Amino acid sequence: MNIIIVDDEKMAIDVLSIMLQRLTQFQIDIKGAFTNAADALRFLEKESVDLVFLDIEMIDMHGMQVAKQLLEKHPSLQIVFVTAHAQFAVDAFEVEATDYLLKPVHEKRLVNALVKAQKKMQLQVEAQPVRNENSIYAHTLGSFYLLDAKQEVIKWRTRKTRELFLYLWFHQKKPMMNVVIIEELWPDLDFEKATSNLHTTIYQLRKLLKENGMQDSIQLINNHYQLNVEIKSDFDYLNQLLEQSAHDEDSIQQLLNCYEGDFLAEEEYSWAIQMRLRLKQGVMHVLETYIAHSNSVNSLLKYNCLQKLLELDEFNEKYMFLLLKFLISQNKKQDCTKCYEAIQEKLAEINMPVPENIHKIYNDYMSKV
């Protein structure tokens, strides 16, 4: 695990470095230590690092600003904040930090932070598609793209070639009759013209897949077409997560990482609508169940779950209430105000007032702080 430390106090750097070197159960390589945030940023432009221990309060630049800049350029980077003030800890929510440590740093908390970082790194590795020389990968959650065995994006000859691939892949487990495909992809054309378009598009798709190492990619049996290609996908990965009988922190984090957006969100395919809704509802059900029934939910993970739920159902008053209630429990006055104002603005879009339970819990909290 390659690590750097960024803290404007030289003594704090020395103490943390000594503690890290004592933890021989971890494979740690301290690549650098910086008392200046700008120097750290320049270093990371040239060097590869897994984890940054970052002081929140620095003279030249606030740690939160540094973290946001780092994650924009290096999304997989793990950040552990170090601060002398507990009230700054919840600010880690804003940049999805791995953990935060209070000064003076205790060894047990340091070990926990390193374990968390290792788990997140492992999840990132596991989330990468496993490919062999004959496999391709379909990214379908949010934006759609298809990667070849070299992880390069496959370019489509026509939009219909792209849709036909997705349609056959979506129904890969069963052969699809030619007339059914025509009704879905060319509903406005007469049968003769639509049949001609189907044959042309099948030819183009076969040729494209062959160019990418896929032989005999589409089978035709008794007027039924079936895709015959090994394909890894985030769609399959998400379904595996949703089918789990129970969830822990790791599987919930995997779910949040995987579900980047709705299934084929940018494609206007009528045949995809039902699956899009099913997956979205499945994700929401798992997240809601987890935060409601897990006794010791990690605060940062709970916040991310609530944010995702409200992102998926932006007018849901229950999720609004739960998010505001959570911020109140963390005693984040400024964030509570922002959240309440965002709720007001969102509900105003549909000419709805703020619900009484949200209004009351907010006013009760504000009157006490």
Secondary structure per residue as TSV (DSSP state, phi and psi in degrees):
chain	resnum	aa	ss	phi	psi
A	1	M	-	360.0	113.4
A	2	N	E	-83.7	127.6
A	3	I	E	-129.5	146.5
A	4	I	E	-128.9	156.9
A	5	I	E	-120.5	131.9
A	6	V	E	-125.4	111.6
A	7	D	-	-157.9	133.6
A	8	D	S	-79.4	1.3
A	9	E	-	-106.0	114.5
A	10	K	H	-61.2	-37.6
A	11	M	H	-64.5	-39.1
A	12	A	H	-63.2	-38.6
A	13	I	H	-63.4	-45.6
A	14	D	H	-62.3	-43.7
A	15	V	H	-63.1	-46.6
A	16	L	H	-65.7	-38.5
A	17	S	H	-61.3	-44.5
A	18	I	H	-62.6	-43.5
A	19	M	H	-63.0	-42.1
A	20	L	H	-64.2	-40.4
A	21	Q	H	-67.5	-23.9
A	22	R	H	-76.4	-22.0
A	23	L	-	-83.3	75.4
A	24	T	T	-71.4	-10.7
A	25	Q	T	-71.3	-13.8
A	26	F	S	-109.9	146.9
A	27	Q	-	-90.2	93.2
A	28	I	-	-113.3	133.2
A	29	D	E	-127.0	107.3
A	30	I	E	-79.4	105.9
A	31	K	E	-80.5	-19.5
A	32	G	E	179.8	160.2
A	33	A	E	-138.3	136.1
A	34	F	E	-135.8	135.4
A	35	T	S	-96.4	-0.4
A	36	N	S	-129.1	123.1
A	37	A	H	-63.1	-37.4
A	38	A	H	-61.7	-39.2
A	39	D	H	-65.2	-38.8
A	40	A	H	-63.9	-42.3
A	41	L	H	-62.4	-41.9
A	42	R	H	-65.5	-38.7
A	43	F	H	-61.7	-42.5
A	44	L	H	-73.2	-12.6
A	45	E	T	-72.2	-20.5
A	46	K	T	-113.3	-27.4
A	47	E	S	-112.8	150.0
A	48	S	-	-94.7	125.9
A	49	V	-	-133.2	144.6
A	50	D	S	-92.7	-36.2
A	51	L	E	-141.9	137.3
A	52	V	E	-120.6	124.7
A	53	F	E	-90.2	117.5
A	54	L	E	-126.2	120.6
A	55	D	E	-70.6	136.6
A	56	I	S	-77.0	-40.6
A	57	E	S	-102.0	101.9
A	58	M	-	-125.8	158.4
A	59	I	S	-70.7	-47.0
A	60	D	S	-81.1	-26.8
A	61	M	S	-161.4	139.2
A	62	H	-	-69.0	139.3
A	63	G	H	-57.7	-33.0
A	64	M	H	-64.4	-39.2
A	65	Q	H	-64.9	-42.8
A	66	V	H	-60.3	-45.6
A	67	A	H	-60.6	-43.6
A	68	K	H	-63.4	-40.6
A	69	Q	H	-64.8	-41.2
A	70	L	H	-64.2	-45.6
A	71	L	H	-71.3	-25.3
A	72	E	H	-64.5	-38.4
A	73	K	H	-91.1	-28.7
A	74	H	-	-133.1	77.9
A	75	P	T	-58.9	-27.0
A	76	S	T	-87.5	-1.8
A	77	L	-	-66.1	136.8
A	78	Q	E	-93.0	133.4
A	79	I	E	-123.2	126.6
A	80	V	E	-115.6	115.8
A	81	F	E	-77.7	146.2
A	82	V	E	-125.2	126.6
A	83	T	E	-147.9	151.8
A	84	A	S	-90.1	-5.2
A	85	H	-	-124.0	121.8
A	86	A	G	-61.8	-30.1
A	87	Q	G	-66.6	-18.1
A	88	F	G	-81.6	-14.0
A	89	A	G	-59.0	-41.5
A	90	V	G	-69.1	-18.8
A	91	D	G	-60.7	-19.7
A	92	A	G	-60.8	-24.1
A	93	F	G	-58.2	-35.8
A	94	E	G	-64.4	-27.8
A	95	V	G	-120.0	11.5
A	96	E	T	54.8	50.5
A	97	A	-	-65.3	154.2
A	98	T	S	-69.2	-40.6
A	99	D	E	-167.2	176.6
A	100	Y	E	-141.8	147.2
A	101	L	E	-123.9	140.4
A	102	L	E	-94.8	136.0
A	103	K	S	-79.6	141.6
A	104	P	S	-71.4	140.5
A	105	V	-	-72.2	130.3
A	106	H	-	-98.0	144.9
A	107	E	H	-59.3	-40.8
A	108	K	H	-61.0	-43.3
A	109	R	H	-68.3	-35.1
A	110	L	H	-64.4	-42.5
A	111	V	H	-61.5	-44.6
A	112	N	H	-59.9	-40.9
A	113	A	H	-64.2	-40.9
A	114	L	H	-68.1	-37.4
A	115	V	H	-63.1	-43.9
A	116	K	H	-59.3	-45.0
A	117	A	H	-62.0	-42.6
A	118	Q	H	-62.4	-41.4
A	119	K	H	-63.4	-43.8
A	120	K	H	-64.5	-39.4
A	121	M	H	-63.1	-40.8
A	122	Q	H	-66.3	-39.1
A	123	L	H	-62.4	-38.9
A	124	Q	H	-64.2	-38.8
A	125	V	H	-66.8	-44.4
A	126	E	H	-65.6	-30.2
A	127	A	H	-73.4	-16.4
A	128	Q	S	-73.2	136.1
A	129	P	-	-63.3	136.5
A	130	V	-	-88.5	120.1
A	131	R	-	-122.6	149.9
A	132	N	-	-114.1	-177.9
A	133	E	T	-66.3	-12.7
A	134	N	T	-112.3	14.0
A	135	S	-	-110.7	153.1
A	136	I	E	-125.4	166.7
A	137	Y	E	-130.0	130.5
A	138	A	E	-107.0	121.4
A	139	H	E	-99.0	116.5
A	140	T	-	-123.3	-8.5
A	141	L	B	-95.5	110.6
A	142	G	S	91.4	-117.5
A	143	S	S	-80.2	149.4
A	144	F	-	-104.1	133.7
A	145	Y	E	-153.7	157.5
A	146	L	E	-119.6	128.5
A	147	L	E	-106.7	138.8
A	148	D	-	-82.8	-174.3
A	149	A	T	-64.2	-19.8
A	150	K	T	-94.8	9.6
A	151	Q	S	65.1	29.0
A	152	E	-	-102.2	143.4
A	153	V	B	-70.6	128.4
A	154	I	-	-80.3	130.9
A	155	K	-	-94.4	139.0
A	156	W	-	-95.6	142.5
A	157	R	S	-71.7	-43.9
A	158	T	S	-141.5	164.7
A	159	R	H	-66.5	-33.5
A	160	K	H	-71.6	-31.8
A	161	T	H	-62.2	-42.7
A	162	R	H	-63.2	-46.5
A	163	E	H	-66.7	-39.8
A	164	L	H	-62.8	-41.4
A	165	F	H	-57.7	-49.8
A	166	L	H	-62.0	-39.7
A	167	Y	H	-65.2	-45.8
A	168	L	H	-68.2	-37.9
A	169	W	H	-65.4	-42.7
A	170	F	H	-61.2	-35.3
A	171	H	T	-105.1	31.4
A	172	Q	T	-61.6	-27.0
A	173	K	T	-77.5	-10.3
A	174	K	S	-141.8	141.7
A	175	P	-	-65.0	140.9
A	176	M	E	-109.0	127.8
A	177	M	E	-67.1	143.5
A	178	N	H	-57.3	-39.7
A	179	V	H	-68.3	-30.0
A	180	V	H	-69.5	-42.5
A	181	I	H	-61.9	-42.6
A	182	I	H	-61.6	-43.0
A	183	E	H	-63.6	-32.8
A	184	E	H	-81.4	-40.2
A	185	L	H	-97.4	-27.2
A	186	W	-	-133.0	56.9
A	187	P	T	-67.3	-20.8
A	188	D	T	-96.2	-2.6
A	189	L	S	-98.4	153.4
A	190	D	-	-68.6	160.8
A	191	F	H	-60.1	-42.0
A	192	E	H	-63.8	-45.8
A	193	K	H	-66.2	-41.8
A	194	A	H	-64.5	-40.0
A	195	T	H	-62.5	-41.6
A	196	S	H	-62.3	-43.1
A	197	N	H	-62.7	-39.5
A	198	L	H	-61.9	-47.5
A	199	H	H	-62.2	-41.6
A	200	T	H	-64.4	-42.7
A	201	T	H	-70.7	-36.9
A	202	I	H	-60.9	-43.2
A	203	Y	H	-60.8	-46.5
A	204	Q	H	-63.6	-39.7
A	205	L	H	-68.0	-43.6
A	206	R	H	-58.6	-43.5
A	207	K	H	-64.6	-43.5
A	208	L	H	-63.0	-45.1
A	209	L	H	-67.8	-35.3
A	210	K	H	-64.5	-39.2
A	211	E	H	-63.2	-22.4
A	212	N	T	-104.3	24.8
A	213	G	T	85.0	12.2
A	214	M	-	-103.3	101.5
A	215	Q	T	-86.0	147.9
A	216	D	T	48.8	50.3
A	217	S	-	-75.9	-24.9
A	218	I	E	-130.0	123.2
A	219	Q	E	-97.4	143.9
A	220	L	E	-124.7	116.3
A	221	I	E	-134.9	117.5
A	222	N	T	51.0	52.3
A	223	N	T	63.9	19.0
A	224	H	E	-115.2	130.7
A	225	Y	E	-103.2	143.6
A	226	Q	E	-146.2	133.6
A	227	L	E	-75.2	134.3
A	228	N	-	-125.4	62.0
A	229	V	-	-137.0	138.2
A	230	E	-	-77.9	121.1
A	231	I	E	-133.3	124.6
A	232	K	E	-90.0	151.9
A	233	S	E	-158.8	154.7
A	234	D	H	-68.6	-24.3
A	235	F	H	-61.3	-48.1
A	236	D	H	-66.2	-40.6
A	237	Y	H	-61.9	-43.3
A	238	L	H	-63.2	-43.3
A	239	N	H	-62.1	-37.2
A	240	Q	H	-62.4	-41.2
A	241	L	H	-65.8	-42.5
A	242	L	H	-67.3	-27.6
A	243	E	T	-82.5	-7.7
A	244	Q	-	-62.3	141.3
A	245	S	S	-76.2	-25.3
A	246	A	S	-145.1	156.3
A	247	H	-	-130.0	144.1
A	248	D	-	-121.9	-172.8
A	249	E	H	-57.5	-41.8
A	250	D	H	-63.4	-47.6
A	251	S	H	-69.3	-33.5
A	252	I	H	-67.6	-41.0
A	253	Q	H	-64.4	-39.0
A	254	Q	H	-61.3	-41.0
A	255	L	H	-62.5	-45.3
A	256	L	H	-62.7	-40.3
A	257	N	H	-68.2	-38.5
A	258	C	H	-73.5	-43.7
A	259	Y	-	-81.5	78.2
A	260	E	-	-75.9	-20.8
A	261	G	S	179.6	178.5
A	262	D	S	-66.2	155.7
A	263	F	B	-60.9	121.7
A	264	L	T	47.9	47.2
A	265	A	T	-60.1	-31.5
A	266	E	T	-92.3	0.2
A	267	E	-	-105.6	134.9
A	268	E	-	-96.8	62.6
A	269	Y	-	-102.1	118.8
A	270	S	G	-62.8	-33.7
A	271	W	G	-70.6	-11.7
A	272	A	G	-97.0	-10.2
A	273	I	H	-61.8	-46.7
A	274	Q	H	-61.5	-43.7
A	275	M	H	-66.3	-39.0
A	276	R	H	-57.5	-45.9
A	277	L	H	-67.9	-40.0
A	278	R	H	-62.7	-44.9
A	279	L	H	-66.3	-43.0
A	280	K	H	-60.7	-46.3
A	281	Q	H	-65.4	-35.8
A	282	G	H	-63.7	-44.2
A	283	V	H	-62.5	-45.7
A	284	M	H	-62.5	-40.5
A	285	H	H	-63.6	-44.1
A	286	V	H	-64.0	-46.4
A	287	L	H	-64.2	-44.6
A	288	E	H	-64.6	-42.5
A	289	T	H	-63.5	-40.4
A	290	Y	H	-63.7	-49.2
A	291	I	H	-72.1	-21.0
A	292	A	H	-84.1	-29.9
A	293	H	H	-116.8	-6.2
A	294	S	-	-86.7	126.3
A	295	N	T	-72.4	-34.4
A	296	S	T	-127.2	69.2
A	297	V	-	-77.7	129.2
A	298	N	-	-53.4	129.3
A	299	S	H	-58.7	-43.5
A	300	L	H	-65.3	-39.8
A	301	L	H	-67.1	-40.0
A	302	K	H	-62.5	-42.6
A	303	Y	H	-60.5	-44.4
A	304	N	H	-64.1	-36.5
A	305	C	H	-64.2	-45.4
A	306	L	H	-64.5	-39.7
A	307	Q	H	-62.4	-43.2
A	308	K	H	-65.7	-41.8
A	309	L	H	-60.3	-44.4
A	310	L	H	-71.3	-29.5
A	311	E	H	-65.8	-38.4
A	312	L	H	-79.5	-27.1
A	313	D	S	-138.0	78.9
A	314	E	T	-68.9	-15.5
A	315	F	T	-106.1	11.9
A	316	N	-	-76.4	111.1
A	317	E	H	-68.1	-28.9
A	318	K	H	-64.9	-44.4
A	319	Y	H	-68.0	-36.2
A	320	M	H	-59.2	-46.7
A	321	F	H	-62.4	-45.4
A	322	L	H	-63.9	-39.5
A	323	L	H	-66.3	-45.3
A	324	L	H	-63.4	-42.7
A	325	K	H	-60.8	-39.6
A	326	F	H	-63.6	-46.0
A	327	L	H	-63.4	-35.7
A	328	I	H	-64.6	-40.8
A	329	S	H	-63.7	-25.3
A	330	Q	T	-90.5	-0.7
A	331	N	T	57.2	46.9
A	332	K	-	-105.9	86.8
A	333	K	H	-58.9	-48.7
A	334	Q	H	-63.9	-42.7
A	335	D	H	-67.5	-34.1
A	336	C	H	-63.1	-42.8
A	337	T	H	-63.9	-44.1
A	338	K	H	-61.3	-42.4
A	339	C	H	-64.2	-45.5
A	340	Y	H	-62.6	-42.9
A	341	E	H	-65.9	-36.4
A	342	A	H	-66.1	-37.9
A	343	I	H	-63.8	-45.0
A	344	Q	H	-57.4	-47.2
A	345	E	H	-64.8	-42.3
A	346	K	H	-65.6	-46.4
A	347	L	H	-69.0	-27.5
A	348	A	H	-64.5	-25.5
A	349	E	T	-62.6	-26.8
A	350	I	T	-116.0	20.5
A	351	N	T	56.3	42.4
A	352	M	-	-115.8	140.1
A	353	P	-	-78.0	164.1
A	354	V	-	-67.9	128.7
A	355	P	-	-58.0	150.6
A	356	E	H	-60.6	-39.4
A	357	N	H	-65.7	-35.5
A	358	I	H	-70.6	-44.8
A	359	H	H	-60.1	-42.3
A	360	K	H	-68.8	-47.1
A	361	I	H	-65.1	-32.9
A	362	Y	H	-71.3	-48.8
A	363	N	H	-63.7	-38.6
A	364	D	H	-62.3	-42.2
A	365	Y	H	-67.6	-47.3
A	366	M	H	-63.9	-29.0
A	367	S	T	-73.8	-14.8
A	368	K	T	-101.8	-13.9
A	369	V	-	-104.9	360.0
